[in-house]
């Protein structure tokens, strides 16, 4: 929360926030080549529940 107040630090905005929070490895569940019910890892959704992503790109 202090990043916007720090003039020396980069503060992501817009679509860059998702990339920054997810480590630039956001893989949409719509890209899965398997049934999502078989996936045992965590799935994240956006604020409105419209899009979902695998929380762990390595486990994907």
N, C-alpha and C positions, 0 to 999 in steps of 0.2 A: 504494500500500500504506500510505501514511502518512495517508490521509484518515480512517480510523476513529479514529486517535489525536488528530486535530486537532478540538477541540471547536467551532471556528468554521466548519468546512467541512461541506457537505452530503455525506453518504455514502449512495448508493443501496443499497437492499436488495431482495431478492425479484425480482419481475418488472421493477422499475425498473432493475435492473442491465442487462438486455438493451437496454432503451430508451436508457440512458445510453451504453453501449458502441457501439451502432449509430447514434447520432445521431438517435434517435427516428424513424427511417425504415426500420424492419424490414418488408420485403415478403416474405411467404412465397412460396416457389416454387409452392405449391399454387394460388396465385392467378393464375399465368401463363396467358395466352391463346394461348401458342405452345409449340412443342416445346422442352423444356429443352436438347436436344442442339444447337439453333440458337443458344443463348445463349453468347457467347464470354467473358463476364465471370466473375468468381469467385463461387462459391456457398458460403455458410457453413452449417455444421450445428451443432446443439446437442450437448451432451456425449454424449448417448446415440444420436445419429444419427437421431432420430425426426422432427425438424423441420428444414427447410432454408430459407435466406433468401438473397436476392440481396445481395451485399456492397456494390454500388454502386447506390443507388436512382436516381441520375441516368441511369446507363447502362440501367437497366431500362426 
